[in-house]
């Protein structure tokens, strides 16, 4: 019985490795980004890739993304994380301002960053240069195109310090990795 059990384990390991090596070169450009917020000061974002969007829509796959995000927050065991979000695109915006207004402003700015894909922050003095504008603060604000993002945050007494935008499956350039 011990020999048979040993043989079964060896066979399972051989077949598992051979199947894994067959899949090694396949591209995983689909998947989900999981975002968890912990209070107003901490956020975690994880990307879990898969081969097809069909897999990403699976409840078990979504649970895997949730568990990966929660595991990343494991060192904050005594705190409550807010509800998670699982999407193909995500953004984190770092702001400074009155604590009570930041969650809603941050959410709106995150939606803008996802939708308009700015490549740099810019400054409040920047003048917009049309539809091809790439500086966040000079872009027309997505929910209210009559004003810029800079005008929106200035009216609310908020300062945007930095932002980052993620798209599931995108490759990260070496200089972007930190």
For each residue, the residues with C-beta under 8 A, 3 or more apart:
1: 4 5
2: 5 6
3: 6 7
4: 1 7 8
5: 1 2 8 9
6: 2 3 9 10
7: 3 4 10 11
8: 4 5 11 12
9: 5 6 12 13
10: 6 7 13 14
11: 7 8 14 15
12: 8 9 15 16
13: 9 10 16 17
14: 10 11 17 18
15: 11 12 18 19
16: 12 13 19 20
17: 13 14 20 21
18: 14 15 21 22
19: 15 16 22 23
20: 16 17 23 24
21: 17 18 24
22: 18 19
23: 19 20 26
24: 20 21
25:
26: 23 51
27: 51
28: 31 49 50 51 169
29: 49 51 168 169
30: 49 50 51 52 53 55 56 88 168 169
31: 28 47 48 49 50 55 56 65 88 168 169
32: 47 48 56 61 62 65 86 87 88 168
33: 45 46 47 65 86 87 88 89 90 166 168
34: 44 45 46 47 48 65 66 68 69 84 85 86
35: 43 44 45 69 84 85 86 87 90 92
36: 43 44 69 70 72 73 81 82 84
37: 42 43 81 82
38: 41 42 43 44 73 76 79 80 81 82
39: 42 79
40: 99 102 103
41: 38
42: 37 38 39 73 76
43: 35 36 37 38 92
44: 34 35 36 38 69 72 73
45: 33 34 35 69 90 92 166
46: 33 34 65 68 69 72
47: 31 32 33 34 166 168
48: 31 32 34 61 64 65 68
49: 28 29 30 31 168 169
50: 28 30 31 55 56 61
51: 26 27 28 29 30 55
52: 30 55 56
53: 30 56 57
54: 57 58
55: 30 31 50 51 52 58 61
56: 30 31 32 50 52 53 61 62 88 168
57: 53 54 61 62
58: 54 55 61 62
59: 62 63
60: 63 64
61: 32 48 50 55 56 57 58 64 65
62: 32 56 57 58 59 65 66 86
63: 59 60 66 67
64: 48 60 61 67 68
65: 31 32 33 34 46 48 61 62 68 69 86
66: 34 62 63 69 70 84 86
67: 63 64 70 71
68: 34 46 48 64 65 71 72
69: 34 35 36 44 45 46 65 66 72 73 84
70: 36 66 67 73 74 81
71: 67 68 74
72: 36 44 46 68 69
73: 36 38 42 44 69 70 76 81
74: 70 71 77
75:
76: 38 42 73 79 81
77: 74
78:
79: 38 39 76
80: 38
81: 36 37 38 70 73 76 84
82: 36 37 38
83:
84: 34 35 36 66 69 81
85: 34 35 90
86: 32 33 34 35 62 65 66
87: 32 33 35 90 168
88: 30 31 32 33 56 167 168
89: 33 114 165 166 167 168
90: 33 35 45 85 87 110 114 165 166
91: 109 110 111 113 114 163 164 165 166
92: 35 43 45 110 163 164
93: 106 109 110 113 160 162 163
94: 160 161 162 163
95: 102 105 106 109 153 158 159 160 161
96: 158 159 161
97: 101 102 105 153 156 157 158 159
98: 101 102 157 158
99: 40 102
100:
101: 97 98 104 105 156 157 158
102: 40 95 97 98 99 105 106 158
103: 40 106 107
104: 101 107 108
105: 95 97 101 102 108 109 153 156 158
106: 93 95 102 103 109 110
107: 103 104 110 111
108: 104 105 111 112 143 152
109: 91 93 95 105 106 112 113 149 153 160 163
110: 90 91 92 93 106 107 113 114
111: 91 107 108 114 115 142 143
112: 108 109 115 116 136 139 141 142 143 149
113: 91 93 109 110 116 117 118 136 163 165
114: 89 90 91 110 111 117 165
115: 111 112 142
116: 112 113 139 142
117: 113 114 165
118: 113 121 122 133 134 135 136 139 163 165
119: 134 135
120: 134 135 136
121: 118 135 136 137 160 162 163
122: 118 126 135 136 137 138 150
123: 126 135 137 150
124: 137 150 154
125:
126: 122 123 135 137 138 150
127: 138
128: 133 138 139 140 148
129: 132 133 138
130: 133
131:
132: 129
133: 118 128 129 130 138 139 140
134: 118 119 120 139
135: 118 119 120 121 122 123 126 138 139
136: 112 113 118 120 121 122 139 149 160 163
137: 121 122 123 124 126 148 149 150 153 160
138: 122 126 127 128 129 133 135 148 149 150
139: 112 116 118 128 133 134 135 136 148 149
140: 128 133 145 146 147 148 149
141: 112 144 145 147 148 149 151 152
142: 111 112 115 116 145
143: 108 111 112
144: 141 147 152
145: 140 141 142
146: 140
147: 140 141 144 151 152
148: 128 137 138 139 140 141 151 152
149: 109 112 136 137 138 139 140 141 152 153 160
150: 122 123 124 126 137 138 153 154
151: 141 147 148 154 155
152: 108 141 144 147 148 149 155 156
153: 95 97 105 109 137 149 150 156 158 159 160
154: 124 150 151 157 158
155: 151 152
156: 97 101 105 152 153
157: 97 98 101 154
158: 95 96 97 98 101 102 105 153 154
159: 95 96 97 153
160: 93 94 95 109 121 136 137 149 153 163
161: 94 95 96
162: 93 94 121
163: 91 92 93 94 109 113 118 121 136 160
164: 91 92
165: 89 90 91 113 114 117 118
166: 33 45 47 89 90 91 170
167: 88 89 170
168: 29 30 31 32 33 47 49 56 87 88 89
169: 28 29 30 31 49
170: 166 167
171:
172: 176 177
173: 176 177
174: 177
175:
176: 172 173
177: 172 173 174
178:
